[in-house]
Amino acid sequence: LPLLRATAAMQEADATFVAAINGLVIGAGVELVCSCDVRLARRGATLRVPAGRIGVVYHAAGLARIHAAFGPTVVRRLFLVGDEVPIEDAREGLVALVEPDQLDAEALALARRITALSPASVAGNRRLLRALDRPHALPSEVLDAHERARDHAYATIPKPTPSR
């Protein structure tokens, strides 16, 4: 639940979030990156979501958020195939792909460009862009079935046995 609260707070915040991806982003970190308004990454960075390995059916809002950020092919590789995806394959979800030694400078320059814009314009456009990324088009029966699949998956994860 902390992840859900954090991403919901990010979506409601009157701030533009910039993600600078500098290496391996794993699990919930991928969703946090996708909750940001803009993303840039250094070459060689990767994304991985081990949901299939640990038996988790990911929550619908997070899955939709990752789908909106990186597209259908990348999200399928992450969740259905279990791939570690090179950031170069997720290029469409980035505003920039830079050399490793340039990431910090490029992220700072991007943040400066954003703050130089009209705050009212950025806020108004950001609000609608975030709304467009929400999974509002999914029928309630699809979301209900997804929640049942999540419950079933959690019920079937083997419980660790205490060591003596």
C-alpha positions as CSV (number, residue, x, y, z in Angstrom):
1,L,0.0,0.0,0.0
2,P,2.8,2.5,0.5
3,L,3.6,2.3,-3.3
4,L,-0.1,3.0,-4.1
5,R,-0.2,6.0,-1.8
6,A,3.1,7.3,-3.1
7,T,2.1,7.1,-6.8
8,A,-1.4,8.5,-6.0
9,A,0.3,11.5,-4.2
10,M,2.6,12.0,-7.2
11,Q,-0.4,12.1,-9.6
12,E,-2.2,14.7,-7.4
13,A,0.8,16.8,-6.6
14,D,1.2,20.3,-8.1
15,A,4.7,19.5,-9.3
16,T,6.4,18.1,-12.4
17,F,8.4,15.0,-11.6
18,V,11.5,14.2,-13.5
19,A,13.0,10.7,-13.4
20,A,16.7,10.2,-14.1
21,I,17.3,6.5,-14.7
22,N,20.9,5.5,-13.9
23,G,21.2,1.7,-13.9
24,L,18.8,-1.1,-13.0
25,V,15.3,-0.1,-12.1
26,I,13.5,-3.1,-10.6
27,G,9.9,-3.9,-9.4
28,A,8.1,-1.0,-7.8
29,G,10.9,1.3,-8.9
30,V,9.7,0.9,-12.5
31,E,6.2,2.1,-11.4
32,L,7.7,5.0,-9.6
33,V,9.7,6.0,-12.7
34,C,6.5,5.7,-14.7
35,S,4.7,8.0,-12.2
36,C,7.0,10.8,-13.2
37,D,5.9,13.2,-15.8
38,V,9.1,13.0,-17.8
39,R,11.9,10.4,-17.9
40,L,15.5,10.5,-19.1
41,A,18.0,7.7,-18.9
42,R,21.6,6.9,-19.4
43,R,22.6,4.4,-22.0
44,G,22.9,0.9,-20.6
45,A,20.2,1.3,-17.9
46,T,17.6,-1.5,-17.6
47,L,14.1,-2.2,-16.4
48,R,12.9,-5.4,-14.7
49,V,9.7,-6.4,-12.9
50,P,10.0,-9.9,-11.3
51,A,6.3,-10.3,-10.8
52,G,6.1,-13.6,-12.7
53,R,9.1,-15.0,-10.9
54,I,7.5,-14.4,-7.5
55,G,4.0,-15.2,-8.5
56,V,2.4,-11.7,-8.3
57,V,-0.4,-10.3,-10.4
58,Y,0.5,-6.6,-10.5
59,H,-2.2,-4.1,-9.6
60,A,-4.2,-2.6,-12.4
61,A,-3.4,1.1,-11.9
62,G,0.4,0.3,-11.8
63,L,0.2,-2.0,-14.9
64,A,-1.7,0.7,-16.8
65,R,0.8,3.4,-15.7
66,I,3.8,1.3,-16.9
67,H,1.9,0.5,-20.2
68,A,1.2,4.2,-20.7
69,A,4.8,5.2,-20.1
70,F,6.7,2.5,-22.0
71,G,4.1,1.0,-24.4
72,P,2.6,-2.4,-25.0
73,T,5.7,-4.2,-26.2
74,V,7.9,-3.3,-23.3
75,V,5.2,-3.9,-20.7
76,R,4.6,-7.4,-22.2
77,R,8.3,-8.2,-22.1
78,L,8.5,-7.1,-18.5
79,F,5.3,-8.9,-17.2
80,L,4.7,-11.8,-19.6
81,V,8.2,-12.8,-20.6
82,G,10.1,-11.7,-17.5
83,D,12.8,-9.9,-19.5
84,E,15.2,-7.4,-18.2
85,V,14.6,-4.7,-20.8
86,P,17.4,-2.5,-22.0
87,I,16.4,1.1,-21.7
88,E,17.2,1.6,-25.4
89,D,14.2,-0.7,-26.1
90,A,12.0,1.6,-24.0
91,R,13.3,4.8,-25.8
92,E,9.7,5.9,-26.7
93,G,9.0,6.5,-23.0
94,L,12.0,8.9,-22.5
95,V,12.5,12.5,-23.3
96,A,16.3,11.8,-23.6
97,L,18.7,9.0,-23.8
98,V,22.2,10.2,-22.8
99,E,25.7,9.0,-22.1
100,P,26.2,7.8,-18.5
101,D,28.5,10.7,-17.6
102,Q,26.0,13.2,-18.9
103,L,22.9,12.0,-16.9
104,D,23.1,14.4,-14.0
105,A,23.8,17.5,-16.1
106,E,21.0,16.6,-18.6
107,A,18.5,16.0,-15.8
108,L,19.3,19.4,-14.2
109,A,19.1,21.1,-17.6
110,L,15.7,19.5,-18.2
111,A,14.4,20.6,-14.9
112,R,15.7,24.2,-15.6
113,R,13.9,24.1,-19.0
114,I,10.6,23.1,-17.3
115,T,10.9,25.7,-14.5
116,A,11.5,28.4,-17.2
117,L,8.1,27.8,-18.7
118,S,4.8,29.4,-17.6
119,P,3.7,27.6,-14.4
120,A,0.1,27.9,-15.3
121,S,0.7,26.4,-18.7
122,V,2.7,23.5,-17.3
123,A,0.2,22.8,-14.6
124,G,-2.8,22.9,-16.9
125,N,-1.2,20.6,-19.5
126,R,0.3,18.3,-16.8
127,R,-3.2,17.8,-15.3
128,L,-4.7,16.7,-18.6
129,L,-1.8,14.5,-19.6
130,R,-2.0,12.7,-16.2
131,A,-5.7,12.2,-16.7
132,L,-5.1,10.7,-20.2
133,D,-2.7,8.1,-18.7
134,R,-5.3,6.8,-16.2
135,P,-6.9,3.4,-16.9
136,H,-10.4,5.0,-17.0
137,A,-11.4,3.0,-20.1
138,L,-11.3,-0.4,-18.4
139,P,-14.8,-1.8,-17.6
140,S,-15.4,-2.6,-14.0
141,E,-15.8,-6.3,-14.8
142,V,-12.3,-6.4,-16.2
143,L,-10.9,-4.7,-13.1
144,D,-12.9,-7.0,-10.8
145,A,-11.6,-10.1,-12.7
146,H,-8.0,-8.7,-12.4
147,E,-8.4,-8.2,-8.6
148,R,-9.7,-11.8,-8.3
149,A,-6.6,-13.0,-10.2
150,R,-4.4,-11.0,-7.8
151,D,-6.1,-12.5,-4.8
152,H,-5.7,-16.0,-6.3
153,A,-2.0,-15.4,-7.1
154,Y,-1.2,-14.2,-3.6
155,A,-3.1,-17.2,-2.1
156,T,-0.9,-19.6,-4.2
157,I,2.5,-18.1,-3.4
158,P,4.3,-20.7,-1.3
159,K,4.7,-19.6,2.3
160,P,8.3,-19.8,3.7
161,T,8.8,-22.4,6.3
162,P,10.4,-21.3,9.5
163,S,13.9,-22.6,10.0
164,R,14.8,-24.3,13.3
